[in-house]
Amino acid sequence: MSDKTYLEWPFFDARHAALERELDAWAARHVGQQHEADVDAACRQLVRQLGEGGWLHHAIAGAEGAGIDTRAICLIRETLARHNGLADFAFAMQGLGSGAISLHGTAAQRDAYLPRVARGEAIAAFALSEPQAGSDVAAMQCAAVQDGDHYVLNGEKTWISNGGIADFYVVFARTGEQPGARGISAFIVDADTPGFEIAERIQVIAPHPLARLVFRDCRIPATQRIGAAGQGFKVAMSTLDVFRTSVAAAALGFARRALDEALAHATQRKMFGQVLSDFQMTQAKLAQMATGIDAAALLTYRAAWQRDQGRNVTKEAAMAKMTATETAQQVIDAALQMFGGLGVVSEQPVERLYREIRALRIYEGATEVQQLIIARELLRAATTKEA
Ligand SMILES: Cc1cc2nc3c(=O)[nH]c(=O)nc-3n(C[C@H](O)[C@H](O)[C@H](O)COP(=O)(O)OP(=O)(O)OC[C@H]3O[C@@H](n4cnc5c(N)ncnc54)[C@H](O)[C@@H]3O)c2cc1C
């Protein structure tokens, strides 16, 4: 059982601790650690369950335009990740996939999509990456050309989570108002739009729906554009500012679960006339794991709190994402090592965690990209001060 004293940290309001307790109890009843033979069906079911449970309301901005509660999103992801990686994924993608609509959508767009997302009736996806534009997002080639009151979309997107099961995709495409990042716009593309197709499903080490998408003369009403023409990069980055911090929270959930599993195992595994946790080398590992988790949690909830204060969090979100994902990888690896041979048996909790954590160090900006962001913000502040 995880130590929950962090819920008393000053970053949280009383409602946050209550939310975590309620979700923890709900997740214990509704989502297990079972192997999902059909990942699409499992994901659809989890989205429905999360909708029925009322949890997806937290993934979108409120009906009256109330802002996104980043701390609530982070606590939900952390708690779900502790129980089941796919449940966390299902929640996160409803938020990331609809985040641009929550933050920048018109009233009509919000009404058309957000209530269905919150009820778990429409599955959302976020389509930014391309085969030649991953870390270097501004190199994207997918293009949208205006034709009267429509845009015509041509190109490819890849690594798109929920690709194949989503009902709509928020797609970023080059509209060419200005060169590079200033000539990109965001669009909502319904899955049944002619000219849109799933070109390939991609299998990864921790299975979840993932696909490469193709657009061929795909006509989208101009009313489906999110935000102003040419502002798509800003739309994408502001969405990522919320959800990048929540990736850190998911990593924390995986790490906390690994520490729980390690403690349970080390205190009962007999060897050399003692138990594993009697050895100082084990104790040193446990101390390192717990300290790493707290350090990552402090950075994560600092970023979430700061965003909820309406302040810029580009640097803080990058610090949180980098630290939490890298720390979680180390914590999970240490936990797996304590399990010995049992640690690498398929579908053991630590084996699942070992596979689940890996992609988090890559998506929504690899660790190296977070380092660049942090340094850029530091240098900008330093040179502004000098000027
Ligand atoms: C499981 C999974 C789910 C995903 N879901 C989505 C999704 O829903 N929507 C979406 O749009 N995208 C998604 N992505 C894509 C993801 O965001 C990209 O994979 C990521 O941005 C990296 O891009 P890339 O794979 O092209 O790697 P590359 O850009 O080729 O980078 C390769 C590696 O180079 C290193 N690197 C990058 N920049 C630098 C640098 N400046 N200096 C030194 N080293 C550097 C990093 O280690 C990086 O991992 C997903 C990816 C995965 C694996």
PDBQT file of the ligand as one rigid body, heavy atoms in Angstrom, charges set to zero:
ROOT
HETATM    1  C1  LIG A 401       3.963   4.377 -27.637  1.00  0.00    +0.000 C 
HETATM    2  C2  LIG A 401       3.982   5.700 -28.344  1.00  0.00    +0.000 A 
HETATM    3  C3  LIG A 401       2.815   6.462 -28.408  1.00  0.00    +0.000 A 
HETATM    4  C4  LIG A 401       2.809   7.680 -29.100  1.00  0.00    +0.000 A 
HETATM    5  N1  LIG A 401       1.639   8.387 -29.218  1.00  0.00    +0.000 NA
HETATM    6  C5  LIG A 401       1.617   9.516 -29.971  1.00  0.00    +0.000 A 
HETATM    7  C6  LIG A 401       0.380  10.207 -30.198  1.00  0.00    +0.000 A 
HETATM    8  O1  LIG A 401      -0.688   9.832 -29.692  1.00  0.00    +0.000 OA
HETATM    9  N2  LIG A 401       0.403  11.307 -31.016  1.00  0.00    +0.000 N 
HETATM   10  C7  LIG A 401       1.541  11.764 -31.589  1.00  0.00    +0.000 A 
HETATM   11  O2  LIG A 401       1.464  12.756 -32.311  1.00  0.00    +0.000 OA
HETATM   12  N3  LIG A 401       2.716  11.129 -31.384  1.00  0.00    +0.000 NA
HETATM   13  C8  LIG A 401       2.790  10.024 -30.601  1.00  0.00    +0.000 A 
HETATM   14  N4  LIG A 401       3.980   9.360 -30.398  1.00  0.00    +0.000 N 
HETATM   15  C9  LIG A 401       5.167   9.835 -31.083  1.00  0.00    +0.000 C 
HETATM   16  C10 LIG A 401       6.234  10.411 -30.173  1.00  0.00    +0.000 C 
HETATM   17  O3  LIG A 401       5.848  11.664 -29.689  1.00  0.00    +0.000 OA
HETATM   18  C11 LIG A 401       7.555  10.406 -30.949  1.00  0.00    +0.000 C 
HETATM   19  O4  LIG A 401       7.964   9.050 -31.060  1.00  0.00    +0.000 OA
HETATM   20  C12 LIG A 401       8.611  11.241 -30.282  1.00  0.00    +0.000 C 
HETATM   21  O5  LIG A 401       8.307  12.604 -30.396  1.00  0.00    +0.000 OA
HETATM   22  C13 LIG A 401       9.991  10.973 -30.875  1.00  0.00    +0.000 C 
HETATM   23  O6  LIG A 401       9.946  11.092 -32.269  1.00  0.00    +0.000 OA
HETATM   24  P1  LIG A 401      10.593   9.945 -33.182  1.00  0.00    +0.000 P 
HETATM   25  O7  LIG A 401      10.026   8.638 -32.764  1.00  0.00    +0.000 OA
HETATM   26  O8  LIG A 401      10.435  10.349 -34.595  1.00  0.00    +0.000 OA
HETATM   27  O9  LIG A 401      12.115   9.933 -32.789  1.00  0.00    +0.000 OA
HETATM   28  P2  LIG A 401      13.232  10.927 -33.324  1.00  0.00    +0.000 P 
HETATM   29  O10 LIG A 401      12.708  12.309 -33.453  1.00  0.00    +0.000 OA
HETATM   30  O11 LIG A 401      13.883  10.297 -34.500  1.00  0.00    +0.000 OA
HETATM   31  O12 LIG A 401      14.240  10.908 -32.097  1.00  0.00    +0.000 OA
HETATM   32  C14 LIG A 401      15.001   9.725 -31.798  1.00  0.00    +0.000 C 
HETATM   33  C15 LIG A 401      15.786   9.976 -30.548  1.00  0.00    +0.000 C 
HETATM   34  O13 LIG A 401      16.727  11.002 -30.781  1.00  0.00    +0.000 OA
HETATM   35  C16 LIG A 401      17.021  11.628 -29.540  1.00  0.00    +0.000 C 
HETATM   36  N5  LIG A 401      16.955  13.080 -29.747  1.00  0.00    +0.000 N 
HETATM   37  C17 LIG A 401      15.908  13.805 -30.188  1.00  0.00    +0.000 A 
HETATM   38  N6  LIG A 401      16.232  15.102 -30.260  1.00  0.00    +0.000 NA
HETATM   39  C18 LIG A 401      17.531  15.188 -29.872  1.00  0.00    +0.000 A 
HETATM   40  C19 LIG A 401      18.462  16.254 -29.740  1.00  0.00    +0.000 A 
HETATM   41  N7  LIG A 401      18.115  17.518 -30.058  1.00  0.00    +0.000 N 
HETATM   42  N8  LIG A 401      19.706  15.978 -29.319  1.00  0.00    +0.000 NA
HETATM   43  C20 LIG A 401      20.093  14.712 -29.031  1.00  0.00    +0.000 A 
HETATM   44  N9  LIG A 401      19.256  13.667 -29.124  1.00  0.00    +0.000 NA
HETATM   45  C21 LIG A 401      17.999  13.901 -29.546  1.00  0.00    +0.000 A 
HETATM   46  C22 LIG A 401      16.026  11.123 -28.496  1.00  0.00    +0.000 C 
HETATM   47  O14 LIG A 401      16.648  10.154 -27.684  1.00  0.00    +0.000 OA
HETATM   48  C23 LIG A 401      14.971  10.468 -29.354  1.00  0.00    +0.000 C 
HETATM   49  O15 LIG A 401      14.325   9.401 -28.683  1.00  0.00    +0.000 OA
HETATM   50  C24 LIG A 401       4.010   8.155 -29.694  1.00  0.00    +0.000 A 
HETATM   51  C25 LIG A 401       5.182   7.387 -29.594  1.00  0.00    +0.000 A 
HETATM   52  C26 LIG A 401       5.181   6.177 -28.928  1.00  0.00    +0.000 A 
HETATM   53  C27 LIG A 401       6.469   5.381 -28.859  1.00  0.00    +0.000 C 
ENDROOT
TORSDOF 0
